């Protein structure tokens, strides 16, 4: 597969994981308001680590969810920075 093919697949993956992560944060916020069974914090952070960090950050802002929890307040932006650094590193190689 050519480099453009891999890039295309990577971009599709990132789009999908970020949309999914955004909505998972929204679902968890809805569940919190309804006192329902919640999504584990490790799953929420895990989605960010798997490439959904932008979706997690947007979900936190739009849904006003997990904004006071330090592991999210500082962790999600840190994950974004690390992922952007990795992207810059691999693209510039």
Secondary structure, DSSP 8 states (H G I E B T S, - for coil): --HHHHHHHHHHHHHHHHHHHHHHHHHHHHHHHTT-----HHHHHHHIIIIIHHHHHHHHHHHT-SSS-HHHHTHHHHHHHHHHHHHHHHHH-
